[in-house]
Amino acid sequence: MSTPVYLTQAAANLALDETKVTPGLLGFVVFAALGVATWFLLRSMNSRFKRIDFEEQPEAPKGE
């Protein structure tokens, strides 16, 4: 006969695996902080681009 497989026990064994390396809470916090900082930088860049008032000057005639 075969041995029954209990999914809860298998999931618990995987969750407590000593050889498994994960980023953890610190990795998530750093990644989230980078995302928030990028969002603020993009917002600032867009507002600065909207303030630019650029009018191209006409070219001087080259035949003279």
C-alpha atoms as an extended CHARMM CRD file, in Angstrom:
* protein
*
        64  EXT
         1         1  MET       CA              0.0000000000        0.0000000000        0.0000000000  PROA      1               0.0000000000
         2         2  SER       CA              1.0260000000        3.5730000000       -0.5190000000  PROA      2               0.0000000000
         3         3  THR       CA              1.5930000000        6.1210000000        2.2030000000  PROA      3               0.0000000000
         4         4  PRO       CA             -0.9630000000        8.9580000000        2.2970000000  PROA      4               0.0000000000
         5         5  VAL       CA              0.3180000000       12.4510000000        1.4850000000  PROA      5               0.0000000000
         6         6  TYR       CA             -0.9350000000       15.2040000000        3.7430000000  PROA      6               0.0000000000
         7         7  LEU       CA             -0.8710000000       18.5690000000        1.9690000000  PROA      7               0.0000000000
         8         8  THR       CA             -0.7760000000       20.6200000000        5.1740000000  PROA      8               0.0000000000
         9         9  GLN       CA              2.2610000000       18.7310000000        6.4130000000  PROA      9               0.0000000000
        10        10  ALA       CA              4.0040000000       19.0740000000        3.0330000000  PROA      10              0.0000000000
        11        11  ALA       CA              3.2920000000       22.8270000000        2.9540000000  PROA      11              0.0000000000
        12        12  ALA       CA              4.6240000000       23.2330000000        6.4960000000  PROA      12              0.0000000000
        13        13  ASN       CA              7.8010000000       21.3510000000        5.5940000000  PROA      13              0.0000000000
        14        14  LEU       CA              8.3630000000       23.5970000000        2.5680000000  PROA      14              0.0000000000
        15        15  ALA       CA              7.7390000000       26.7590000000        4.5840000000  PROA      15              0.0000000000
        16        16  LEU       CA             10.2760000000       25.7860000000        7.2370000000  PROA      16              0.0000000000
        17        17  ASP       CA             12.9600000000       24.6300000000        4.8180000000  PROA      17              0.0000000000
        18        18  GLU       CA             16.3190000000       25.7020000000        6.2760000000  PROA      18              0.0000000000
        19        19  THR       CA             18.0610000000       25.7560000000        2.8790000000  PROA      19              0.0000000000
        20        20  LYS       CA             15.5090000000       28.0900000000        1.2950000000  PROA      20              0.0000000000
        21        21  VAL       CA             16.7180000000       31.6890000000        0.9230000000  PROA      21              0.0000000000
        22        22  THR       CA             14.1570000000       34.4740000000        0.5770000000  PROA      22              0.0000000000
        23        23  PRO       CA             14.4840000000       38.2820000000        0.5500000000  PROA      23              0.0000000000
        24        24  GLY       CA             12.1830000000       38.5950000000        3.5340000000  PROA      24              0.0000000000
        25        25  LEU       CA             10.6660000000       41.7390000000        4.9610000000  PROA      25              0.0000000000
        26        26  LEU       CA             13.7680000000       43.8900000000        4.4560000000  PROA      26              0.0000000000
        27        27  GLY       CA             13.8680000000       43.0470000000        0.7450000000  PROA      27              0.0000000000
        28        28  PHE       CA             10.2140000000       43.9570000000        0.3580000000  PROA      28              0.0000000000
        29        29  VAL       CA             10.6540000000       47.2650000000        2.2060000000  PROA      29              0.0000000000
        30        30  VAL       CA             13.6650000000       48.2290000000        0.0690000000  PROA      30              0.0000000000
        31        31  PHE       CA             11.8360000000       47.2930000000       -3.1510000000  PROA      31              0.0000000000
        32        32  ALA       CA              8.7410000000       49.2410000000       -2.1020000000  PROA      32              0.0000000000
        33        33  ALA       CA             10.8650000000       52.2830000000       -1.1690000000  PROA      33              0.0000000000
        34        34  LEU       CA             12.5460000000       52.2070000000       -4.5840000000  PROA      34              0.0000000000
        35        35  GLY       CA              9.1310000000       52.0620000000       -6.2650000000  PROA      35              0.0000000000
        36        36  VAL       CA              7.8050000000       55.0160000000       -4.2570000000  PROA      36              0.0000000000
        37        37  ALA       CA             10.9660000000       57.0490000000       -4.9140000000  PROA      37              0.0000000000
        38        38  THR       CA             10.6980000000       56.3330000000       -8.6450000000  PROA      38              0.0000000000
        39        39  TRP       CA              7.0630000000       57.4520000000       -8.6350000000  PROA      39              0.0000000000
        40        40  PHE       CA              7.9790000000       60.7590000000       -6.9400000000  PROA      40              0.0000000000
        41        41  LEU       CA             10.8710000000       61.3340000000       -9.3540000000  PROA      41              0.0000000000
        42        42  LEU       CA              8.6310000000       60.7490000000      -12.3770000000  PROA      42              0.0000000000
        43        43  ARG       CA              6.0070000000       63.1260000000      -10.9810000000  PROA      43              0.0000000000
        44        44  SER       CA              8.6550000000       65.8070000000      -10.4420000000  PROA      44              0.0000000000
        45        45  MET       CA             10.0950000000       65.2890000000      -13.9260000000  PROA      45              0.0000000000
        46        46  ASN       CA              6.6680000000       65.6210000000      -15.5520000000  PROA      46              0.0000000000
        47        47  SER       CA              5.8870000000       68.8430000000      -13.6920000000  PROA      47              0.0000000000
        48        48  ARG       CA              9.2550000000       70.3160000000      -14.7050000000  PROA      48              0.0000000000
        49        49  PHE       CA              8.7090000000       69.3610000000      -18.3530000000  PROA      49              0.0000000000
        50        50  LYS       CA              5.3360000000       71.1160000000      -18.3090000000  PROA      50              0.0000000000
        51        51  ARG       CA              7.0090000000       74.3460000000      -17.1360000000  PROA      51              0.0000000000
        52        52  ILE       CA              9.4440000000       74.4610000000      -20.0610000000  PROA      52              0.0000000000
        53        53  ASP       CA              8.5820000000       77.2530000000      -22.4850000000  PROA      53              0.0000000000
        54        54  PHE       CA             10.6280000000       76.5920000000      -25.6000000000  PROA      54              0.0000000000
        55        55  GLU       CA             10.1850000000       78.5330000000      -28.8090000000  PROA      55              0.0000000000
        56        56  GLU       CA             12.4710000000       77.6680000000      -31.6600000000  PROA      56              0.0000000000
        57        57  GLN       CA             14.2310000000       80.6650000000      -33.2270000000  PROA      57              0.0000000000
        58        58  PRO       CA             14.0410000000       81.0300000000      -36.9950000000  PROA      58              0.0000000000
        59        59  GLU       CA             17.1790000000       80.1080000000      -38.9020000000  PROA      59              0.0000000000
        60        60  ALA       CA             19.3140000000       82.9110000000      -40.2750000000  PROA      60              0.0000000000
        61        61  PRO       CA             19.5550000000       82.9970000000      -44.0920000000  PROA      61              0.0000000000
        62        62  LYS       CA             22.7390000000       81.2130000000      -45.2240000000  PROA      62              0.0000000000
        63        63  GLY       CA             23.0010000000       82.8070000000      -48.6760000000  PROA      63              0.0000000000
        64        64  GLU       CA             24.3240000000       86.1730000000      -47.4740000000  PROA      64              0.0000000000
